Amino acid sequence: MTQMAIAKALNESLRKALESDPKVLVMGEDVGKLGGVFRITDGLQKDFGEGRVIDTPLAESGIVGTAIGLALRGYRPVVEIQFDGFVFPAYDQIVTQLAKMHARALGKVKLPVVIRIPYAGGIGAVEHHSESPEALFAHVPGLKVITPSNASDAYWMLQQAIECDDPVIFFEPKRRYWDKGEVDTSALPGSPHQAVVAQQGTDLTLAAYGPMVKVCLEAAAAAANEGRSLEVVDLRSLSPIDFDTLQASVEKTGRLVVVHEAPVFYGSGAEIAARITERCFYHLEAPALRVGGFHAPYPPARLEEEYLPGLDRVLDAVDRALAF
């Protein structure tokens, strides 16, 4: 077991992929000489050359379009979108080309493209640097959408995404980049689309992913001091979603609170709550509740702590669910 931060785990994962397959390319704005704004690609261009770790122009649509062309020629491009809010100029390429090509070609064409997106807030950034657009991509057929919450998942899930023949949107919780955890670089990982019970409990299920898993674990610890036992499920994948693991948890606890940083309105929590209500109707002892951001543009940095779902907002939802 090796102790490393999520940022380091991602760097090591990219290095392993570049070493293992000469067809793997890393490309994006400032990923080469600078090593990325978060230093996720630090040292890779020096070790693998400018032909495999490529500094691109500031043109997200062009970057993704080029990656699609490279994938058609047999390469496995790993694209970095510098910040979440910068992905929208490339949304057309992702939705109308990348997500559709496999079906359009009746399965004869594969597009093994990974698009890495640092997402969500909590770092005091300016406008367009703290978005949570995961539901937009999870809604699109043809895309797989995954997000790690810890260093071990960051290391393994990124490699699994690169090895996948389908396009993968890989969301990285940027405010967790410096959180450390143990990584077993020799372990055989399970599917990146399988949810994991991060903490066992009996009274209520907290379902979360990415940056909110840590908040939910903190909420479970706080609730334990009051004699309440909360189970925390790390979804890990938003398309597809492992509803079986989540269903088993809710059938045990009888209550569900879904937590994400994106706005609650039309967020991924709505689909999760609806599907679990359909599957677990006779097991639920309270309505499935949702906790998330407000339906408003992400605020200036000094107000983001009021916007972000925190411990108090999660525990308030827990109290409401347990009050039924």
Disulfide bonds with the S-S distance in Angstrom:
none
